[in-house]
Amino acid sequence: MAKYSIEEFIDKTSQKDKGEGKFELETPHLLEINLDGKVWTKWGSMIAYRGSIKFEKAGISDKGVGKFLKEKLTGEGMTLTKARGNGTLYTADKGKKISIIDLQDESIFVNGNDVLAFEDAIQWDIKMMRRAAGMLAGGLFNVKLSGTGMIAITTHKDPITLEVTEDSPVMTDPNATVAWSGNLQPDLKTDISFKTLTGRSSGETLQMKFKGEGFVVIQPYEEITLVGPQG
């Protein structure tokens, strides 16, 4: 175990300005947002800030009635905070690894649990997959992020991106699936006989099938998706 004097510890762990722009990784697990205006972050992800910043939980006026109702139906982790002002905001999510993606008039689907932050210029909507509603109450949900601007997503450990082609579709475990290209529309498939034998759902019994041309991002971890309405 490393031992430091106070001065050595401060020098080793002090915040460094890397000059990388609005979104900057202080560490692989901590996102610095240089705020001048408004940004959206995952509810509960703020760990520190300096400057004049106000936080407000996103409501119907921010989302519109459609997004608000979808969020209530899914009962999952896509609750957003609107951070507004001028200063430096630090965000993290349970020590997960953070990746910053710079969208250039593009779109990407992200599992709702894995959205950490995105710029105000990014358009977003909650999408639901209900083809396996009998197996997962409320179906699966994800977030479509579109436009030009930076987004930050999280993964357990290092993510891996798999190419999807017409000749080579990719099947993934929903609980290990983080994101996929905005042009893909995955199908949900199940092995009913195997599920009947085991009495439980897993990546072997319930899969997302990606076909077409694009990519899918997975993580080496099964993140259990919470389902059912919240009060």
Backbone hydrogen bonds, N-H to C=O, Kabsch-Sander energy under -0.5 kcal/mol:
donor,donor_aa,acceptor,acceptor_aa,energy
9,F,5,S,-2.8
10,I,6,I,-2.6
11,D,7,E,-2.2
12,K,8,E,-2.3
13,T,9,F,-2.2
14,S,10,I,-1.5
18,K,16,K,-0.9
24,E,22,K,-0.5
24,E,32,E,-2.6
26,E,24,E,-0.8
26,E,30,L,-1.9
27,T,30,L,-1.3
30,L,27,T,-1.4
31,L,91,T,-2.8
32,E,24,E,-3.6
33,I,31,L,-0.5
33,I,89,L,-3.4
34,N,22,K,-2.8
34,N,32,E,-0.6
35,L,33,I,-1.2
35,L,87,G,-2.2
37,G,85,G,-2.7
39,V,83,A,-2.1
40,W,118,F,-2.4
41,T,81,T,-2.3
42,K,116,L,-2.6
43,W,79,T,-3.0
45,S,42,K,-2.1
47,I,90,Y,-2.8
48,A,90,Y,-1.3
50,R,88,T,-2.1
52,S,86,N,-2.3
53,I,51,G,-0.8
54,K,84,R,-2.9
56,E,82,K,-1.6
58,A,80,L,-2.6
62,D,59,G,-0.9
63,K,59,G,-2.2
64,G,60,I,-3.3
68,F,64,G,-2.0
69,L,65,V,-2.6
70,K,66,G,-2.1
71,E,67,K,-2.4
72,K,68,F,-1.8
73,L,69,L,-2.2
74,T,70,K,-2.5
75,G,71,E,-2.3
79,T,77,G,-1.4
80,L,78,M,-0.5
81,T,41,T,-3.3
82,K,56,E,-3.4
83,A,39,V,-2.6
83,A,81,T,-0.7
84,R,54,K,-2.6
84,R,82,K,-0.5
85,G,37,G,-2.7
86,N,52,S,-2.2
87,G,35,L,-2.2
88,T,50,R,-2.3
89,L,33,I,-2.7
90,Y,48,A,-3.0
91,T,31,L,-2.6
92,A,45,S,-2.0
96,K,93,D,-2.2
97,K,155,T,-2.6
98,I,28,P,-2.9
99,S,153,I,-2.7
101,I,151,I,-2.7
103,L,101,I,-0.9
103,L,149,G,-2.6
106,E,147,G,-1.9
108,I,145,L,-2.2
109,F,180,W,-2.9
110,V,143,V,-2.5
111,N,178,V,-3.3
112,G,141,F,-0.8
114,D,111,N,-2.1
115,V,112,G,-0.9
116,L,114,D,-0.6
116,L,152,A,-2.6
117,A,152,A,-1.6
118,F,40,W,-2.2
119,E,150,M,-2.2
120,D,38,K,-0.9
122,I,119,E,-1.6
123,Q,146,S,-2.6
125,D,144,K,-1.4
127,K,142,N,-3.1
129,M,140,L,-3.6
130,R,128,M,-0.5
133,A,130,R,-1.7
135,M,132,A,-2.0
136,L,132,A,-2.3
139,G,136,L,-3.0
140,L,129,M,-2.3
142,N,127,K,-2.7
143,V,110,V,-3.0
144,K,125,D,-2.9
145,L,108,I,-2.8
145,L,143,V,-0.6
146,S,123,Q,-2.7
147,G,106,E,-2.0
149,G,103,L,-2.0
151,I,101,I,-2.5
152,A,117,A,-3.1
153,I,99,S,-2.5
154,T,114,D,-2.2
155,T,97,K,-2.4
157,K,155,T,-0.8
160,I,218,I,-2.5
162,L,160,I,-0.5
162,L,216,V,-3.0
164,V,214,G,-2.8
165,T,168,S,-1.3
170,V,210,F,-2.2
172,T,208,M,-2.3
176,A,173,D,-1.8
177,T,173,D,-0.6
177,T,174,P,-0.8
178,V,176,A,-0.5
178,V,217,V,-2.8
179,A,217,V,-1.3
180,W,109,F,-2.1
181,S,215,F,-2.0
182,G,107,S,-1.8
184,L,181,S,-1.9
187,D,209,K,-2.3
189,K,187,D,-0.5
189,K,207,Q,-2.8
191,D,205,T,-2.3
192,I,190,T,-1.0
195,K,191,D,-2.3
196,T,192,I,-2.6
197,L,193,S,-1.6
198,T,194,F,-2.2
199,G,195,K,-3.2
205,T,202,S,-0.8
206,L,202,S,-2.8
207,Q,189,K,-3.0
208,M,172,T,-2.7
209,K,187,D,-3.4
210,F,170,V,-3.3
210,F,208,M,-0.6
211,K,209,K,-0.5
212,G,165,T,-0.6
214,G,164,V,-2.4
216,V,162,L,-2.1
217,V,179,A,-3.7
218,I,160,I,-3.0
219,Q,176,A,-2.1
221,Y,219,Q,-1.8
223,E,175,N,-3.5
223,E,221,Y,-0.9
224,I,222,E,-0.8
226,L,224,I,-0.5
228,G,74,T,-0.6
230,Q,72,K,-0.6
